[in-house]
Amino acid sequence: MKRTFAIFAVLLVALMAVSNAALPAQATSNQEATATPAATSDPLGGATEFAKATQPTDIKVMLDWTPNTNHAGLYIAQEKGYFKDANLNVELLPPGDALPEQVVGLNTVQFGVSYSEGFSFNRVSGVPIVSIAAILQHNTSGFAALHEKHPLKTPADLKGLRYGAFGSPIEQPFIDTLMKCEGVTDSTIEMINVGYVDPLPLLERDKIDFTWLFYGWDGLRSQVAGLPLDIIMLKDYTQCVPDYYTPILITNEEMIKTQPDVVKAFVQAAARGYADAIKNPAEAADILLKAAPDLDPALVKLSAEWLASQYQADASQWGEQQAEVWQKFVDFMVTNKVLDKAYDVNAAFTNDYLPRK
């Protein structure tokens, strides 16, 4: 089941900004989806000097999925020598049989890319992982349907449709809560478990009516493919469902306790990479394509451009996290019985290793 959670989050791939004060809005086609306005403050918090490990250190970083624009800052830091500047020799690993949360929790791998759902499932089970930076400042996912087949204006339009489920326990509560916010108490939505397959062909073949995806990858991928979607973006309904960080960078409590210099060096080198992705998305796309040449160049460039304003979004600097965001997410998960119990959010994340002036 935990494997399903991880793949679910990736298939929700990278992202669409959420404003906590946003009011419900009509769903938009993927060509029209808007992003949270970019912050005007320095993504590096005004820092001009960055942390270094006290001695040369080999570290491993496990990605949550195959390389994509969520990971651009890491590849930039690798390509431009920011990790080297930090006295780190970094190996970026694709996910294997074990999940990033598990191997990082065991300190087999020192750092990883995770997401609030998978992080929470593991944290509440006693896995000693800590979120050390938000790669994207907001959840940028939404429920999407083909515009020509099932036009969507509000969550009420999901009533009676067939949903292509990935198998995460968070799916039903999010759908039900959105429907209730629209006054729909009997949604009659059919949940069809599609597993890990690409949902877009299933929409085209009329196997399902709507899916949950990340605008910054699959939403834009549908645009590149000439497949107009209507998307109910969760950023427009944060008075109903919680915002949450996805993806995030994680480490383990042992690293924080015994090698805080390495943690700080890694986070600040990554921050430099993401700052470059914010400032120069075209270069970010080129660097990612160099590392992963099998990716679609048109999609990577479009995604890098869209995500440039989402890495930091409205935060004071890249990577920043807020206890209130974590708490609202955990409360939602507990209320909807997705988590058996809550956990201390203040012990589960930290901003201490971000660059400082």
N, C-alpha and C positions, 0 to 999 in steps of 0.2 A: 504493500500500500504506500509506503514512503517513497518508493521509486515512482509511483504514479504521481505523487504530490510534486516531485521535482520536475517531471516532464510536463505536468500541467502548467507549472509556472513558466516554463520556457515557451511553451506553445501560446502562453499569454504574451509573447516576447516584447520587449522594450519600449517606449512608452507613451502616455498622453497627459499631461499635467492636471492635477486636481487642486481646485481652490476650495478651502474649507467653507468659504462663505458663498459659494456658487449656488445659484438657484436652478431648478429644473429648466432644461432647454430642449428644443427639438433635436432629434438625432440628425446627424449630418452625414452626407456622403463622404467617402474617404478623401476626395479631392478638396473638401471644404473644412475638414476637422481643424480646429484651432489649437494652438499650444499656449501654455501659460507664458505670459510675457517674460522675457529674459531679465534677470537681475542686472542692475547697473553697477553693483559692487564687485570688487575683485574676487574671482573664484578662489584665489589663494589667500584671502584674508589679509592682504597687504604685505604678506611675507616676501622677503627678498633673499633670505637665506633658509636653507632647508636641512633637516636632520640627516645625520649619517650614522650608520651602525658603527659601534666602537671598534669593530674588527671586520675584515671581509667575511661575509656570511652567505652560504648557499641556502636559498629558500625555494619552496615550490608553491605554486598557486593553482588550485583546481578551478576550472571554469564550470559553470552550470550547464553549458551546452556548447555546441560547436561554435567557433568564433563568429561573432556578429557585432553590430555597432554598440551594443551594451559594453563590450570589452575594449572599445577603441582606445580608451585612455591607458589601459595596461599595455597594449601593443605600441602605443606612442612612447610610453616611458621606456619600453624595451628598446625600440628603434633609435630613440634620441639619446640614449645613455643616461636617463634620469635614475634608473635603478643602479647603474654602475656608479654614478655620482654619489649615491647613497651607501656605497660600499656593499652592495647586494648583487649576488649572482642569481638571477631569477629564472626559473623554468615554469612556463605556462603550460598547464596540463589540461587536456580534454577530460570530461567526466568519464569515469570507468564504471566498473560494476558496483563500487561503493559510491555513495553520495558525498558531495563536498562537505556537508554538515557532519557526516560520520568520520571521515578521514581527518578533517580539521579538528574535530572534537578529541580524536585520539592523538593529535599532534604528529600524525604520520605525514601530513601536509600542513604547512604552517598557516596558509591563508587560502581563502576560497571565495567564490561568488555564490551567494545564496539569495533568498527572498523571504519576505516576512512570514508566509505560510509555513514553508519547510523549516525555517529557523525556529518558529514557535513550537511546531510539533516536537522538534528535537530538544529545545530548551526546557520545555515543560516535562520532558522525559528524563531530564538530568544530564543531557549532553552539555559539557561546559564550553559552549561557543558564545562569542560576543560580537555584536555588530560594530564595526569600527568606522564605517563610512557608508552613506547612501550614494550609490552610483547615480541614480535618478532621484530627484527630489520628491516626485509624486508618482502615484500609480497612474499609468497611462493606458489602461486597458478599457475594453468596452464590449458590449454584445452587438454582434454584427449579422446582418442578413443582406441578401442580394436585393438591390433597390428595385429591380424590375419584378421580382417574385413576391417579396414581402417588405413593402415600404414601412419604415419605422419612423415614428415621430416622437413617441414617448414609450416608457416601459409597458404601458397598457397594451401596446400593439403586439407584445410578445404572447398575449393570451391565445391559447390553442395551438401554438406552434410547436415544432419538434426541435429540441435542443440537443446538439452534439456534445455529449458530456465526456470529459477526460477522466473522470473517476475521482476527483477531489471532493472531500466532504464540504468544502467551502462553496461549491457551485450552487447547490439548492438554496442555502440561506441568502446568498446575494440576490438570486433571481426572485425569490419569494419576498424579500424585503423591498426590492424595487417595485414589485407589483403592488404590494400593500400601500406603498407611498402614493400610488396612483389610484388607490381605492379599489383595487382588484383583489378580492379575497379568495376567489376560486379561479386560479390561473389555468388549470387544465393543460399545463405544459407537459409534453411527453419527453421524458429523459431517455435519450438513446446513447448508450455507451459506445463511443467510437475509438476509445483507446488513444494511441499516440499518433494516429495518422494525420496527414495534412487535411485540415477541415475545408479548405477552399474548394477542392474538387468535389467534396461531398455536397457542398452547397450547390455547385453547378449541376451535379447529377440528381438533385432533388432528393438526396438521401436524408438530409437534415434541413431545417429551415433557418436556424441561427446558431452562432458559435460565439465563444469568448476569445478575443484575441487582443494582442498589443498593436496599437495603431502604428507605432514607430517601426514595426517590421512587417507583420502580416497585413496590416491595414494599407501600408504603402506598397507592399508586394501586389496586392489586388489592384492597386492603381496602375502599377507598371504593366500588369497583365491585361489592362483594359476591362476590369471587372468591377463596376461601380457597386459599392456597398453603402448601406445606411448603418450608422454606428451609434448606439446609445452609449455615450462615453460616461464612465463613472465619475469623472471630474465635475459633471453637471448635477450630480445627485449626492453630494457629500453630506447633505442634511438627512439622508436616508441610510447610506452605507459609508463605512469609514474609509478615509484615505489610508494608504500604507506604503512603506518603502519597498520597492522592488525594481531592480535588484539591489543587493547590498554587498559590501565586502565584510568578511568575517575572519576572525582568528579564534584562538582558544585561550582560556584563562591562564594556562601554564605559560604561554608566550608572553602574556601581559605581565605575569609575575616575575618571570626569570629573564626575559629579553625585551624589556620595554623599548630599548634603543632600536631594536630591529623592527618592532611594530611601528614606531614613529617614523623611522626611515622609509619603510614600505608605504605607509599611508601618504606621506608627503611626496614621495616620488610618483605615486599613482595620481595624486592631486595635480601635480605638474602636467601629467599626461592628459588628464581630463580638462584642465584649463586650456591646453592647446586645442583639444577637440572642440571646446566652446568657441574659441577665437578663430579657428581655421578648420571648418568642417571638411573642406575639399582636401586638405592635406591629411586629415584624419582618415578619410575614405581611402586615399592612396596608400597610406601605411597599412591599414587593415587589409586591403586587397593584396598588398605585397606579401603579407603573412598568410593570407587565405585566398589564393588566386582562384579557387573554384567558385567563389561567391559571385553573384550577379552584380557587375559594376554599376548598372543603372540603379538597382535597389540600394546598394551600399551608399552611393553618393546621395540619393534622395533621403535615405534614413539618417545619414550623418548630418545633413543640413537641417532636418527637422529636429533631431535630438540635441543639436547644439544649444538650443534654448531650454532644453529640459534637464540637462545634467545638473545645473544649478537652479534653474527656474527662479523662484522668488526668494530663495534662501540668501542669507548674508554671505555665504561662501559655499563652494562645492563640498559635498560630503556631509554637511550638517544634518543632525537628527534632533527631533524634539520628543520629549517624554510624552507629551499629550497625544501625539500621533500614535506612538506605540501603545499607549494605554487604551485609547479608543478602539484600536484594532483588536487588542487582547480581550477587551470587554465584549466586543461583538462576537468574537469566537467562543467565549465562554457562554454568553447568553444563548447562542444558537447551538450549544452543545457540540461544537467542533473541537474544542479543547475541554478536557475533563476538569481543568482547574486553571487559575491564572498563575502568572509568574511575575517576579519583580522586574518591571521594565527598566528601572534605573540601574539595575545590575547587568542588564542584557545588552546595553549599548553604551557607547562613549564617544564624545567629541574631542577627547583629550589629545589625540594624536594628529589632528588636523593642523595644517600650517598656521602659524600665528605671526603677527607683526612684531 
